[in-house]
Amino acid sequence: MDHLADVKKFAKKPVNEAAFAGMSKAYALVMSKPDTRYVACSDPAELERVRENFLKKKLGLKSADLDASIKATCDHMKADKTKSRLTFYYLLAEHYGKLDGFVKK
């Protein structure tokens, strides 16, 4: 799978390729395993993991609309049966303006 092309397919703005490269490196292990490579929007436990582990722990977010942004990302990617975790995370980080945290300085 060409993950950059997948992000470009769903991103609303031009892709921040430096941030994407940082995310790719940070999540290389996750993306190498078939059972963690994709986000299952129909699984409440999976969506809770995205909220708690990515949005709260990794991005440091505390806002009340986290579940709404996850649902909006699920809806935005609904045409894709296999929702790449890398694309999903990129879209959420983009939504919250947190892509710079993945750019190596």
C-alpha positions as CSV (number, residue, x, y, z in Angstrom):
1,M,0.0,0.0,0.0
2,D,1.2,3.5,-0.9
3,H,0.5,5.3,2.4
4,L,1.4,8.7,1.1
5,A,-1.1,8.3,-1.8
6,D,-3.7,7.2,0.6
7,V,-3.2,10.3,2.7
8,K,-3.3,12.5,-0.4
9,K,-6.6,10.9,-1.3
10,F,-8.3,11.9,2.0
11,A,-6.4,15.1,3.1
12,K,-8.2,18.4,2.7
13,K,-5.0,20.4,2.3
14,P,-1.7,19.6,0.6
15,V,0.1,16.9,2.5
16,N,2.8,18.0,4.9
17,E,5.3,15.4,3.7
18,A,7.8,16.1,6.4
19,A,5.1,15.4,9.1
20,F,4.0,12.3,7.1
21,A,7.6,11.0,7.1
22,G,7.8,11.5,10.8
23,M,4.6,9.7,11.4
24,S,5.6,6.9,9.1
25,K,8.8,6.4,11.2
26,A,7.0,6.7,14.5
27,Y,4.3,4.2,13.5
28,A,6.4,1.8,11.4
29,L,6.0,-1.1,13.9
30,V,2.3,-0.6,14.2
31,M,1.9,-0.5,10.4
32,S,4.0,-3.7,10.0
33,K,1.4,-5.8,11.9
34,P,-1.8,-6.8,10.1
35,D,-3.9,-6.6,13.3
36,T,-2.9,-3.0,14.1
37,R,-2.4,-1.6,10.6
38,Y,-6.1,-0.5,10.2
39,V,-8.6,1.4,12.3
40,A,-11.9,-0.4,12.8
41,C,-14.5,2.3,13.0
42,S,-17.2,-0.2,14.0
43,D,-15.3,-1.2,17.1
44,P,-16.0,1.0,20.1
45,A,-12.9,-0.3,21.9
46,E,-10.7,0.6,18.9
47,L,-12.2,4.1,18.8
48,E,-11.5,4.5,22.5
49,R,-7.8,3.5,21.9
50,V,-7.5,6.1,19.2
51,R,-9.0,8.7,21.5
52,E,-6.9,7.8,24.6
53,N,-3.6,6.7,23.1
54,F,-3.3,9.0,20.1
55,L,-5.4,12.1,20.7
56,K,-4.9,12.4,24.4
57,K,-1.5,10.8,25.0
58,K,0.4,11.5,21.8
59,L,-1.2,14.8,20.8
60,G,-1.9,16.0,24.3
61,L,-5.5,17.0,23.6
62,K,-8.2,17.4,26.2
63,S,-11.1,18.9,24.3
64,A,-14.6,17.6,24.5
65,D,-15.0,17.1,20.8
66,L,-12.5,14.2,20.4
67,D,-15.2,11.6,19.8
68,A,-16.8,13.8,17.2
69,S,-13.5,14.3,15.3
70,I,-13.0,10.5,15.3
71,K,-16.5,10.0,14.0
72,A,-16.0,12.7,11.4
73,T,-12.8,11.0,10.2
74,C,-14.6,7.6,10.1
75,D,-17.3,9.2,8.0
76,H,-14.7,11.0,5.7
77,M,-13.0,7.6,5.1
78,K,-16.1,5.5,4.9
79,A,-15.6,4.6,1.2
80,D,-12.4,2.8,2.2
81,K,-13.1,-0.6,3.9
82,T,-9.5,-0.8,5.2
83,K,-8.8,2.5,7.0
84,S,-5.1,2.9,7.2
85,R,-4.1,3.8,10.8
86,L,-1.4,6.1,9.4
87,T,-3.9,8.0,7.2
88,F,-6.4,8.1,10.1
89,Y,-3.9,9.5,12.5
90,Y,-2.6,12.0,9.9
91,L,-6.1,13.3,9.3
92,L,-6.7,13.7,13.0
93,A,-3.4,15.5,13.6
94,E,-4.1,17.7,10.6
95,H,-7.6,18.5,12.0
96,Y,-6.1,19.6,15.3
97,G,-3.1,21.5,13.8
98,K,-0.7,19.1,15.4
99,L,1.3,17.9,12.4
100,D,4.4,19.9,13.3
101,G,4.9,17.6,16.3
102,F,5.9,14.9,13.8
103,V,8.5,17.0,11.9
104,K,12.1,16.2,12.8
105,K,13.9,19.4,13.6
